[in-house]
C-alpha cells in the first residue's frame, strides 16, 4: 500500500477522537515501513526519498491543521470566557440591586443608633468639657441649664430613652457637685482678694 500525504479531514478527525493521533501515526508508520527500499538503484533511492518526503509533508500538514484547531478552540474559549465575565458582572449587579433596599435600611438603622449613642455621649461629655476648659461657676450653671432643657422622651430617643434619661440625671448630679465646688472655690478666692485689699 503506497503512503499518501494526509488530507485535512483525516487530520481533523484524528484530533477529534481520543487516541486518534496515535492510531493515525500507527497507520502511517505501517504504510511507510511496508515499503521495501532498494538502495542499489537510483529509482529505489528516489522512492526512499519520496516516502520520507510524504512522512514530512504529513507531519507539516498535521502540525498546521492542529495549530488551526488550537486557534479556533482558543477563540471559542475566549468567547465563552468573555460571556462568563459579562454574565457574572450582570449577576453581581442584579444581586446588589436586590439587596439595595435592605442595605439602605440597615445603613439608616446604623445611622439612627449611632446618632442616639452620640447624643448620649455628648450629654456625658458636658462634665468633661467643663473640667477640661476650666469653666467658672456661671459657665457650669449655663451647662446645667442647657442640660435641664433637653427633653428626654420616647418620641425623640426611642429605645434609648432610659439610657439618655440616666445619662442626663447622672451628668446633672455631677455638674451640680462641680458647681458647688467651683462656687466654694470662687468664694474663697474672693475672700482672699478682699483680705489682700484690706491689708
Secondary structure, 3 states (H helix, E strand, C coil): CCCCCCCHHHHHHHHHCCCHHHHHHHHHHHHHHHCCCCCCCHHHHHHHHHHHHHHHHHHHHHHHHHHHHHHHHHHHHHHHHHHHHHHHHHHHHHHHHHHHHHHHHHHHHHHHHHHHHHHHHHHHHHHHHHHHCCCCHHHHHHHHHHHHCCCCCHHHHHHHHHHHHHHHHHHHHHHHHHHHHHHHHHHHHHHHHHHHHHC
